[in-house]
């Protein structure tokens, strides 16, 4: 039986292929051996690939290949200076680990690397740590080193999980604040786990690979720990048929540096052995199903993988198999105008479905069609069950609520009443934005998913409300944000809770509507004038957070002063005049003019500048009595003059009205 995930790993296979491809165009210098396999190295040398230890052995402007283990930062700098053409085949897991180590070191943390200090991957990692790293290979070595805080732990990508677990537990017990990062390659872990399971079910395990390969040595160790008799061979020539005699079941595992043709040679030799042909029916059936086991995947199976290369036509994905899975363009659901490079990138983790398996070519075709929707349904169902938070993009706003793209071709609906804890007059502001929410209802048969953002917001704010209310005090002046305007006032957010500023408390000036003085989103300073925690009611005032202009009245004005002001409004009983911003006085209708006035509008209008005289000031009641009549008093009447000619005879009443009286006598 062949262990699943046996043979070349994705990184090694890619490095070998790139080296062969580059060698067709000219000499290639590989910085270190690409694989721990003499046969593979010999083939590469015959094809024009030279293996060097340092860049000093590489001519200027030549092609140099960085192996999967990666290289120290200085190598890349030197290659750039010498204009070398670099083919970087650093494994995606290793590159990600290098970036992590560099980041942790930059943050001032000591980085503990669990791995083989002499392994090229670990040597490169130490260099990326810029002197902030220390290396151990076993849990017992922790006693001999001095660890500093803050401390972070990473693992060589091919490290055994059992060792990683031991060291992690030991450190957590002594350093509770330690940060532990799982950096073991998933493909490596899958390979080791498959070997462990197989070794526990067979009599003998044959491990194929170089004895210089750390990966192969770990596999052999795993087999022995699992209880299987273990035979290590580099190739078919080293296999001794006598070692298999008497074994009813034999398992085969291969390290990451072992090519397919080496595995096939070993298995072919095993099949020709007489003892193997006489095994019981179960073993023969297992061997005849070799192609099925070698494939290791079945059509329709859901697999996880990491993107290793993206072209316009396909995506190559590391799924832990001996070769990459292929995701063709036609197996990806794309919106108009999209391209594969716009959707996928190296190192991206994907869930995919096996569509086709070509046993002859060893090719696995993958698909994203259908799997994304299937996985999304599972995610949504789990979110409903566990109460976890999901996120999605708002596709459309309707009068009834929001249509949310959940991904995977699945949509959810968020009723308007579940969008926010506050009133939202127009849902269009959410379109094309990413929002978080909870799943409230799910009916798969009707493809109905009901979402609530309000539920999430309420849960997030409920824990803060009590704390916020407890921190507030009446009379306190704080800052807030205007959230909503109404005819009777403005609602202001003061840290997660809305308080009301009544229209009369917006300004010392008269405000007819809040929109005259405020805008939604504006930051304002408010004074808490009422606080009822049990009802979550907060009364606020903007004007009381500002200086009271009435404090200036007594200093600036006194009764008898004649001043100028502007009429702000007219009422039936008079006109209000603004003396200074925030201070108005009343000109009673009887004080508007020297003559009788029925309506103030007969003599004045709003916005008119007028002269007034201060009759009285009552600062306690905040009242000022004014007079326009006293400010412009009626002038004294001139004496009536008799404009009669001196030559004219004097007239008497009899002269003027005598005829009238005479007429009455004759009646």
Secondary structure, DSSP 8 states (H G I E B T S, - for coil): -B-TT-S--HHHHHHHHHHHHHHTTS-EEEES-SSS-HHHHHHHHHTTEEEESSGGGS-TT-EEEE-TT---HHHHHHHHHTT-EEEE---HHHHHHHHHHHHHHHTT-EEEEES-TTSHHHHHHHHHTTT-EEEESSGGGGGGS---SSEEEEE-TT--HHHHHHHHHHHHHH-TT-EE---S-HHHHHHHHHHHHHHTT-SEEEEES-TT-HHHHHHHHHHHHTT-EEEEESSGGG--GGGGTT-S-EEEEE-TT--HHHHHHHHHHHHHSHHHHTS-HHHHHHHHTHHHHHH---TT-EEEEEEEEE-SSEEEEE-SSSS-EEEEGGGS---TT--HHHH--TT-EEEEEEEEEETTTTEEEEE-TTHHHHHHHHHHHHHHHHT--EEEEEEEEETTEEEEEEETTEEEEEEGGGS-SS--S-GGGGTT-EEEEEEEEEEGGGTEEEEEHHHHHHHHHHHHHHHHHHH--TT-EEEEEEEEEETTEEEEESSSSEEEEEGGGS-SS--SSGGGT--TT-EEEEEEEEEEGGGTEEEEESGGGS--GGGGHHHH--TT-EEEEEEEEEETTEEEEEEETTEEEEEEGGGS-SS--SSGGGT--TT-EEEEEEEEEETTTTEEEEESTTTT-------------TTS----HHHHHHHHHHHHHT-
